[in-house]
Amino acid sequence: MSWLWFALASAVMAALVSIFGKIGLHQVDPNTATTIRAVIMMLFLMGVLAVQGKLSQIGDVLVNKKAMLFIILSGVAGALSWLFYFVAIQKGEVAKVAPIDKLSVVLAVGFALLFLGERLSFWGGVGVAFIAVGVLITALAA
C-alpha cells in the first residue's frame, strides 16, 4: 500500500478522534480523559505488535539511546498536543478548533525544512500557504 492511503486513513481517524472526543468529554475532565485514551492506545498498539510478532523488538528500541530520546520527545509533544486539543474541543466547537489545530501541518512542513533538510516544491509551498490562509479565514470567521 502507498503512503498516500495511510495518510488518508490517518486523516479519517484523526477526524473521528475529534468527534468521539467531543462527545466523550461531556462533563468529564479532559486530562483524565486523555490519560484513559493513552492507556487504551497503548493496549491497542501492544496488541498490534503481538499480532505482528514484533513484541521482541521493544528491547531493541529501548537500548537505542538516540531513538529513545526522540521517541520520548515525540511522546511528550503528542501528550501535550492531546491535552491542549481535548481542552480546546471541550470548551469550543470542533468545527472551529479542528482547522486551527491543522496549523500543525504548516508547522510540521516548516520544521521539516528547517531541521530535517527536506525540500518543498513551488506547488507544495503554495499548498501549505493555502492551508495557512484557510486556517486564518476559519479562525477569523469564528
N, C-alpha and C positions, 0 to 999 in steps of 0.2 A: 504494500500500500504506500502511496505517496505521502510526503509530509503534509501536503495540502489537505488531504482527508482528515488527518489527525488534528490539524489546526482548526478545521471546520467543526469537527466533533468537540474540540476544546471550547470553541465559542458557544456551541449549543449547550454544553454542560455548564459553562460559566453563566449563561443566561438563566438556566434553571436554578443555579445557586441563588441568584438574586430573588427569584420568585419564591422558591421554597423557604429561603432565609427570611424574607419579609413576613411571610405567613407564620413561620415558626417563632419569630421574635415578638409576637404579640404578647405583651405583659411578661416578658422574660428578659433577664439581664443579658445583654449582648456578649459580655466577656465570658459568662458561664456557658452560653450557647456556643460560642466559638471554641471553647475548650472541649465541650462534648463533641462538636463537629470534628475537631482534630483527632480525638480518640477514635471516632468512627472511621475516619480516613486512614489512620494508622492500621487499625484492624483489617479494613478492606484491602489495603495495599500489602499487608503481610500475607493475606490470603492469595493475592495475585502472585506474589513471589513464590508461595508454596505450590500453587498450581503450575507455575512455570519451572519449578525445580531449582529456583535461584536463591533460596534461603542461605545456602552456604556462602554466597558471595558477600553477605553482610560483613563478615570478618575482613575480607579483602579491602572493602571500602573504609572500614574503621581504622585500619593501620596506615592508610594513605593520608598523611598529615595535610597536604595541600588540598586534596579533595574534601577532606573533613572540614577544614577551615571554611571553604566556600559553601559547602552544604549547610554548615551551621549558620553562616551569614544569610544564606538564602532562606533557611527555615525561620530565622528571626524576622527577616524582612517580610516573609509571607505571613507569619503570625500577626505582625503589626498591621499589615495590609488588611487581613481578615477582620481584626479588631476594629480598625477605623471604618471599614466598609460596613460591618454589621451595625455599628452605632449610627452611621450615616443613613442606612436604609431603615433603621428603626425610627429615626427622627424625621426622615424625609421620604419623598416618593421615589420609588425605584426608577421611574421614568426620568427623574431629574438627576439622581445620584449616579446611575449606571453610565450615562455619557461622560460625566466628569471623571469617573473612575477610569475611563478609557484614555485619559491623558497618559496613562501608563504606556500606551502604545508609542506615543510621541517620545516620552522619556526613555523607554527601552531602546528605541532606534537611536536616539541621541547618545545614550550611554554605550551602545554597541559600536557606534562610530568612534567615540572618544576613547573607550577603554579596550575594545576588542579589535580595533583596526578594521572593522568591517566597512564596506563601501555601499553607497546608495546611488542608484541611477537617478537621472534627472526626473523621470516619471515616478520613481519611488519617492523622491523628495516631494514632488507635487502631491502624491497621495497622502504622505504624512502631514503636509501642510493643510490639506483638506480635512483630515481628522482633527487637527488643532482648531481650525476655523469652525468645524462642526461642533466641537465641544464648547467653544466660545459662544456660538449662537445659541446652543441649547442652554448654557448657563445664564446668559442674558435674558433669554425668553422665560426662564423660570421666575 
